[in-house]
Amino acid sequence: MAVNVETLDKLERKITLSLPLASIQSEVDARLKRLARTVKMDGFRPGKVPMSVVQQRYGYSVQYEVLNDKVGQAFSEAANEAQLRVAGQPRITEKDGAPEGEVAFDAVFEVFPEVKLGELGEAEVEKLSAEVNEQAIDKTIDILRKQRRSFAQRAAGTPAEDGDRVTVDFEGKIDGEPFAGGKADDFQFLVGEGQMLKEFEDAVRGMKVGESKTFPLAFPDDYHGKDVAGKTADFMVTVKNIEAAHLPEVNDEMAKSLGIEDGTVDGLRADIKKNLEREVKFRLQSRNKQAAMDALLSKAELDLPNAAVQAEIERLRDAARADLKQRGLKDADKAEIPDDVFRPQAERRVRLGLVVAELVRANDLQAKPEQIKAHIDELAASYEQPEDVVRWYYSDRNRLGEVEAVVIENNVTDYILGKAKVTDKDVSFDELMGQQG
């Protein structure tokens, strides 16, 4: 039977569904009979409750249930018959004026859009590349040394310098009044490492044991403590102890302590370079993937189904509430967060998902088993027992699905970069890693 599909808007459609009342009543009667065999009611033995009593108690809810099932089935069959890709759930309302012996419903719903991919050859993409140089290896070794530093008491009368660990008492007041979190005794921090606000570090740098100082400190407007953000406090700080840092020498002994197989500095540097190159590769993939996806979206044309966007907004809101709950916010699962907070991100995700799916379908860019295996092997390579990590991925369908999605994205990225106008750009290691030089 041909299905009449009415277009209401760009992606909105309407189908009218007709159901014979006799088939609905027949199903209601069958379900009530089944119910009567098991239902328990005061004053009746199980299975002996009169049908009239079962009808009176359960008739309305069973009829509602049957209507829902029948309408849902009719909609599914009509959508399949019309070869429609339905986005979200239909809005179904009863329709007046149905022929005698029938009941009619209007189903209003959205369909997924036709995606026009556009001409990728006209898209422009900046592709980044970076190398791990000796300076990057040196910087990593410095970090490893700092992680293993020891501290020794400074000589009396020696001022605090960058790198020193100081122990202080402090108290801050705003307009002469103490505030929460503004006072501490025997508080330790490392000078010059950004653990404290700059004004605090500047005040302590150069002080000696036993000295006290009062200084103003302006809290930034975006400071995490909302009660003091944007305000200026007067702090009094007293230095009680200063310890100088001692960094271990870069030698074979340090290499051995870090588990380097041949126990040499050359082996340490080679191991660091290998790990940094792996990290650089993943970061470059991520940045270049983002640029390629932006180029893909810039050339694609499609209408967004509101139902899909709204579903994505709900997912993002649930994730935000879960994050707030993990941070200890009371009643985080009830937090009111407006749709508009998530809408731009939700729209981009839905648009990108539809466009990528069409590109994958049109160009056979699905993840091949050997690609999935190669990606998992690469992820596992940085662990001590790679084979355990490989087994961990292959033991769970969801984890494999996540890897498959990444591989498909990589295939899409490679495809776009092979078609678009690509400009190569070298970036420094520090810039790629988000570090200051």
JODA-V14898 format. One record per run of one state. SS is the DSSP state (h for helix, s for strand, l for the rest). FROM is the first residue (numbers start at 1). TO is the last residue. If there is no record, write none. Layout:
BEGIN
ss: [SS	SS]
from: [FROM	FROM]
to: [TO	TO]
END
This chain:
BEGIN
ss: [l	s	l	s	h	l	h	l	s	l	s	l	s	l	h	l	s	l	h	l	s	l	s	l	s	l	h	l	s	l	s	l	h	l	h	l	s	l	h	l	h	l	h	l	h	l	h	l	h	l	s	l	h	l]
from: [1	5	8	12	21	37	51	82	86	96	102	112	116	117	120	123	124	130	134	148	150	154	165	175	177	191	198	205	212	219	232	247	252	258	265	300	301	302	306	327	332	335	339	364	369	381	386	395	397	420	421	427	429	434]
to: [4	7	11	20	36	50	81	85	95	101	111	115	116	119	122	123	129	133	147	149	153	164	174	176	190	197	204	211	218	231	246	251	257	264	299	300	301	305	326	331	334	338	363	368	380	385	394	396	419	420	426	428	433	437]
END
